[in-house]
Amino acid sequence: MRLFPPVPINSRLTVDDDILPDGTFVGKGWFADYSAYAMGRMERLWGSDCREFKPERWLDDDGMYQQLDQYKYPVFHGGFRMCLGKEMAYLQMKSVVVAVMHEFEIEVVGGGGTPEKMVEPPYSLSLLLNMKNGLHVRLKKRQQ
């Protein structure tokens, strides 16, 4: 979700004049946008290997999951606008992955995430980030 967030760009409309924490003035009626898609690929935030899928990024020195700064990883937004369904989304995602992977071996048709696809992913832009033509996979029933 860091590299391919479901909502790639988010927009907010200001209801009053304000000053952001870095001192930037934002006027009443202005749009304030951020791109979770671009932030997930920023070397300044994630290091020189920012385009690589590395699950260990999320683990501390003891191998335990560590919650990252909500403003560095804004997929579920942050602060007072944090998504109310975040914990349920994580639980649902883990449950589905475990259930499917327990029963099936999954192979992405066409090789999946190649370095070329990471630079120019096959997505169609809309409010939600959708893959062009879907993600085709082969499922093979695991032997019990």
Summary of the structure (lengths in Angstrom):
residues: 144
radius of gyration: 18.3
end to end distance: 31.2
largest distance: 62.1
contacts: 269
relative contact order: 0.14
helix: 28%
strand: 21%
